[in-house]
Amino acid sequence: MRERSLRQANWVGHVLAVNAPHELRHWLTGGGSLTAKLKHHSETFRVQVLHQHVATCLADEARAIGLHRPGRVWEREVLLRCDNAPVVFAHTVVPMSADATDWPLFSALGERSLGTTLFGDPRVTRGTLEYARLRASHPLALRARAALAAEGQAALDEQLLYARRCLYRRRQGTLLVTEVFLPRVTRLVPRTSNTRET
């Protein structure tokens, strides 16, 4: 039981409850598109797809997507990169009960931003943000470290990582997006000389 609890996160509804560092709070609490915010803080923004396939959802997200226990889902994991530096590890799950009419673009996203798709569709409704501190043993913390290690990035050691998640609905479908903020995100500063939007 102790090992299981270390692999799950305690998701809460207020950012102050996770005691995140001050410089990270505005990243965690933003109400709009994270993609748009990251673009505003970089000259180049890119979505690096790590994988998109059928998998088993995590224990602490099963209930959020309407499952009684961890089950099969469509899973997508990406790194969001600003000026080629990975700043966010994003994990998305869609229950297998969803069909192509619920999320028509999900299977063909490629390196396009999921956030841009969600915020650009008036039929999508967004739930409330939840926040968590991820222990080093949490599956998403382990995956984020592995993604950085695979490209020779410095290890994250055993530090806590802060994350947020949000449930989206479209027609009969649900989609849960979890964003794990990597330490380099706190180094980003808003663009001032170039105000282009892409």
N, C-alpha and C positions, 0 to 999 in steps of 0.2 A: 504493500500500500504506500509506503514511504517513497519508493522509487517511482510509482505512478504519479504521485503528487508533484514530484520534481520535474516531471515531463509535461505538466499541464500549467497553464497560466491562470492567474486570477484576474479576470476581465472586469473592469469597473467603469462606471459611467461618468466619472469626473477626473480630469487630468491631474488635479492636485493630489488625488489619492495615490498616484504612483510615484510622487516625489521626484519628478523628472528635473534634470538640471535646467536652470532658467533659460539658457541659450537654445534648448531643444523644445521648449514649450510651444513656441509659435509655429513650429513645424508639426507638432502633434495636433494642435487645435484648429488649424485652418479650416474654414468652412467650405471653401471652393475646391477647385481641381488641384490636386497636388502636382500634376503634370504642368499646369500653367504656372504654378509657383516656382517649380524647379527651372522652367524655361526662363523665368524672369531673373533667376539667380545664376545664369550661365550663358556662355556664348554658344555652346552646342549642347544639345540634349539628345540622348539616345536610349532606346529600350533594347536591352540585350536579353533575348529569350534563352533561358536555361533549359526548360522543357515545357511541353504541354501534352499531357497524356492522361489515361485513366489511372487512378490511384485510390488509396483508402484515406478518407479524411482523418484529421487529427481528433483525438478524444475531446479536446476542449472547443471544437468547432461543430461537432455533430449536432448538438441541440440547437445551435444558432441557425442551422440550415434545415431544421425540421426532421432530423433523424433521431431515432431512439438510442442508437449506438453507432460507432464509427462504421461507415459503409463506403461503397464505391462512388467516386465522384470524378468529374473532369477536373484536372488540376493544371494550373499554369503558374510557373515561377519565373521571375525576371529580375534582372538588376536594372535599376534606373541610374543612368550615368550622366553627370554634369561635367562637361569639358574632359570627358573620358574617365573621370573618377567615379567609382561606384558609391552612391550615397544612400540608396534605399534598396532593400531586398523585398520584393512584393510577391505575395502568395495568394492565389485565387482558387476557390473551389466552387463548382456548380454541381448540384445533385444530378444524378443520372436520370431522374424523372423529368428534368427540363428537356424541351425539344427545340428544334431549330427556330420555331416561331417565337419562343420566349427570348432567346439570345441569338439572333440571326447572324451576328458578325463574330461571335466568340471563336468559333473553330478556324476562322480565316484571318485572325488578327495579325499574325506574324510579328513584326517588330513595331507595329503601330501601338500607340498607347491605349490601354483599356480605359483609363480615366477619361480621355478625350471622347471615346465612344459613349461612356455612361453619361457624362454631363451634357453631351450633345443630343441626347434622345429624350424628348418630352414625356415618353411613356415610362421612363425609369423613375422610380421613387427611391429615395435614399433614407435609410434608417439613421439612428443616432450613433455617433462615434463611441467606441469603447476603447479603453486603454489598459496596457499591462506592462509590467517589467518581465522580461523573459530571462529566466535563469540560463546558465551555460548549458544545462542538460535538456532544455526545451528543444523539440525537433526543429523548429524554425531557426533558433539560434545556431544549432549545429549546421543546418543547411547554409545559412548565411556565411558562416566561417568557412565551410567547404568551398563555396563559390568564390570567395576571395582567395583562398589558398590555391585554387586551381589556376589562377592567373598570376600567382606570385605576389599577391598583396600581403602586407603585414598582417599577422594574426591578430585576432581580437582578444586574445588571452581568455580570461574567464569572467570578464566584466559583464554586468547586466546590459541587456539591450532593451530599448524602449520601443513599443509597438502600438499601433492603433488598428482597429478593424471596423468595418461597416458592412451592413447587409443591404443589398440592393434588390429591388423587385421589379419585374417587368412581366406583364400578363400573369401567367401562373408560375413563373420561374423565380427562383431566388439565386443570388450570387453573393458570396462572401469574400471581401478583399481585405487582406491583412498586410500592412506595411510596416516593415522593420527598419528603423532608422539607424543607419551606420554612422560611426563617429565623424566621418568627414563631412556630413551634412551641415554640421555646425560651423564649418569654415566658409560656407558659401555666403556671398554678399550680393545684394541686388545690383543688376546692371544699371549703369547710369549713362554711358555714352552711346549705347546701342539699344533702342527701344523696339526693335522689330519683334513681331509675334509670328510664330509659324504653327 
